[in-house]
Amino acid sequence: MSATLDAPVWHKKHPDLASDRPMPPQMINGSIDYVCFQTNFNNYTTELRRFIEAIPKDKVQSSEEDTFNRETFAAHLTIMKMYFKELYEYPEFRQLLDGKPLEFLYMLVDLHDFTRYVINGEYPLDYTERVSDAVEQRIMTEMFGKEVAKDFIPYFHTFRWMIGEVEPPNPDTASNPEKIALILKLIDVVSKGSDGKLIDPDTIFNKGMSHDRWIDYQTEKKRFPLKAFARDKKHVRTIWEISADEYKKRDRDITNSGRYLTEKLTGVQFGNIYQRVREQTIELHLFNH
């Protein structure tokens, strides 16, 4: 693993990248201009992708398989934004944003998997997810400053929910940012392709379907059981294991919490929203269908 940490894929160490860090967002009357941010951030990630793809594989990879697929990743982000655009049409959902525009949700989408730009490869699941949490916080702190970044953290779901280190919010008592985080989790899970079409949220957790196959793949790679740990007030650390079955159950339950929220806020079945998004993926030829 040390070879990976020393590799130049950590883009900020590279002196020749013109946009070596995202530009701070512009402000309008003391508020972040999310529309402008969206444009600047997209330009930044485009340059970042070009930089990463130009790095020789032997300089980046200590493993045999590079998991960064630009087309698949771009489709994932596009579909997530489609879902949020559909939800944004509902006034009850917009109330969760406290006046923030749709572009704020797009920012969450762009940042939630930012680690994909930073490390690639077949690494332990808990390693990549913990790095992902850290990178999200690091990049937001550099762009917005510590105080603003601290306010943004509750909008993101975290791997720590999945392994019981942190209990996920109760959808009925959660704060508005926590409700967005649960919905972001739902949308993250279902905004992928499987068998040449957009994943169906009604069947994703059924036996033999895409989530089952993903769990089987992770198990074959010996990534389960996962290690979880926590410290008490006396800084005594407790370590426990999370089995593949337990992980799947927590994943399903948290995803369903997000679905429950969307249906409560919009008054429509999430399957209806899925159908509208699916039609858009067909028009854009994102999958074979």
PyMOL commands that set and color helices and strands:
alter all, ss='L'
color gray80, all
select helices_A, chain A and resi 2-6+11-13+34-54+57-60+70-88+91-97+102-112+114-117+125-144+146-155+159-162+176-190+210-220+244-266+270-283
alter helices_A, ss='H'
color red, helices_A
select strands_A, chain A and resi 27-28+31-32+193-194+197-198+226-231+237-242
alter strands_A, ss='S'
color yellow, strands_A
deselect
rebuild
show_as cartoon
